[in-house]
Amino acid sequence: MDKLMDNAWFIKILALLLAILLYFSIPNSGSESREVNVPGENSTAVISDIPVKVYYDTENLVVSGIPDTVEVTIKGQQTLVQSVKALRNFEVFVNLTNAKIGKQKVNFEIRELSDRLDATIDPESANISIQEKVTKEFSVEAEFNTALLEEGYAAGDPTLDPKKVKITGAKDIVEKIMYVKAAIESKGGINQTFTQVAQIQVLDRELNKLSVDIEPETVKVTIPVKAQSKKVPIEIIKKGTPPTGITIESIKLDIDEATISGNDEILKEIENVLVEVDVSKITDNITLSLPVIIANGIKKVTPELVKATVNVTKQGEVTVSGIPLNIRGLSELYEAVVTDPGDQLIDLLVTGQSAKIAGLTPDDFMIFIDLSGLTEGNHDVNIHVEGPSDVNWKPDKSSAKITLKEDNQ
């Protein structure tokens, strides 16, 4: 079709057909209609949005101020006017091939229009600026709103591919370039590293967008995103009291530290996380899988579960009977008579690990009273016990009654 439109004979034949079609469309009644549509009479048509072509040294110059389109009014023989209006087979142009750099006023011209038609162009001229074309290389800066990140996450330094772009434009425009940005767009809630192809924006100091050519027009931007985190120790909290006869010897975790994630303010306040061990139900050595307890505001903890190995000792009790009550610190001036206990024997209730209390005998203990500094008369004296360090005991009497008399021998 484009080749046919370039053929002059095709255009002439098409115009003839349009004229015949218009002729046969004339109504037979009404003098007014015959006057308007009779072929050969003059008419006027307004043709809008006619593109303006500009001829100049595109490699070395930049032209600004010329509108993209103009409006053309044509007058003449009706058939020609209708044909031109339908085909739009003419050109509006500005010839700047010999123009000099600077500001100037130029008139629009029209060509390839029949000499039998009159044409006017609106606007008929334009104030333009012709400037030297320059190309410079600029680094691109990624523009990313951190408010788009999910709470508890932070963005690292972005990487761009390519890192620089070539910008071509009028010299005075290029000199105004202050920012070359690749704006990242997202709906928010970002919690992982992502890559996006971003459009380049070229701005001046006042953040006005500048009209320049950019090569390439887009760059690939990768924003690393990771959770804000730090390592803290895991603290063991004992809950409850061990059953009777059970002693918790140790609780050890398979991991001593946990990594917590959250915003900076929360992380600054948190010094540890907790693992709670309920010792009230432990009766033997056991390994438990327990959750790590975190404070409000912490988004994540790693690991979420830890293993706690609990070692216990089972307690037993035994009565060691008939342990002699010894006397210490008795002055040579006195003799001591123990009135209670009369047989001077003490029984001990001994508790401790079953393995350690088994086989204990009176010989494993020393029970005594200390009479140092006492004078003649009746006294209640505390009973003291010495024995193995890894067991506990309780004597059946806490004190002894004695009488001190002068020794007449």
Secondary structure, 3 states (H helix, E strand, C coil): CHHHHCCHHHHHHHHHHHHHHHHHCCCCCCHHHHHHHCCCCEEEEEEEEEEEEEECCCCCEEEECCCCEEEEEEEEEHHHHHHHHHHCCCEEEEECCCCCCEEEEEECEEECCCCCCEEEEECCEEEEEEEEEEEEEEECEEECCHHHECCCEEECCCEEECCEEEEEEEHHHHCCCCEEEEECCCCCCECCCEEEEEEEEEECCCCCECCCEEECCEEEEEECEEECEEEEEEEEEEECCCCCCEEEEEEEECCCEEEEECCHHHHHHCCCEEEEEEHHHCCCCEEEEEECECCCCCCEEECCEEEEEEEEEEEEEEEEEEEEEEEECCCCCEEEEEEECCCCEEEEEEEEEHHHHCCCCHHHCEEEEECCCCCCEEEEEECEEECCCCCEEEECCCEEEEEEEECCC
